[in-house]
C-alpha cells in the first residue's frame, strides 16, 4: 500500500507539472536564487517526466504509423547495445531490479537454478485518475505502457542471448530468465 501511495503521489506531481503554471508564478528579482528541490522531489519530478516522455514517444510513433510493439522492439535493440553481449540470468535480474525501482516496484527471487532465475515483480499500476489523465493527454494509458516495456524488455533479453517466460497474477508479474540455447 505504501508503494501505491508513493506512486500515486508521483503521478499527481507529474500531472501538476503539465498543468498551466500560473499557480507557480511569483515575482522574481535579479540576484534571487530560486528554491531547490529535495532529493525526493527531484526523483518524483524525474519519474513524472519519464512517464510523460514514454507516452509522448508512443504518440509520436503512432503519428508516424508505428505500432507500440515496433517502437518497443526499436528501443529494445537500441538499449541492448549498452548491455554485455552475453549476460547471465542473474546479471539481467539484478540490472532490471535497479531499473524497475524507479517505479517503486520490488522484485523477489523465487528460484535459482544452474541456468535460470525465477522472480516475482510487483505490477506497474496507475490510479484510475492517473490513467484517465494520461489517456486524455497522450491517447495512451497503462496497458500501452506495459506493452511497450514488455516488448522492449523481450528485445533486450533476446539480443543479449537470454530467454524468458512470464505470467501475470493479480498484483505481480512472475518471470523466469534463462540462459539461451
C-alpha positions, 0 to 999 in steps of 0.5 A: 500500500505504501508503494501505491501511495508513493506512486500515486503521489508521483503521478499527481506531481507529474500531472501538476507539472503539465498543468498551466503554471500560473499557480507557480508564478511569483515575482522574481528579482535579479540576484534571487536564487530560486528554491531547490528541490529535495532529493525526493522531489527531484526523483518524483519530478524525474519519474513524472517526466519519464512517464510523460516522455514514454507516452509522448514517444508512443504518440509520436510513433503512432503519428508516424504509423508505428505500432507500440510493439515496433517502437518497443522492439526499436528501443529494445535493440537500441538499449541492448547495445549498452548491455554485455553481449552475453549476460547471465540470468542473474546479471539481467535480474539484478540490472532490471531490479535497479531499473524497475525501482524507479517505479517503486516496484520490488522484485523477489527471487523465487528460484535459482537454478544452474541456468535460470532465475525465477522472480516475482515483480510487483505490477506497474499500476496507475490510479484510475485518475492517473490513467484517465489523465494520461489517456486524455493527454497522450491517447495512451494509458497503462496497458500501452505502457506495459506493452511497450516495456514488455516488448522492449524488455523481450528485445533486450533479453533476446539480443543479449542471448537470454530467454524468458517466460512470464505470467501475470497474477493479480498484483505481480508479474512472475518471470523466469530468465534463462540462459539461451540455447 
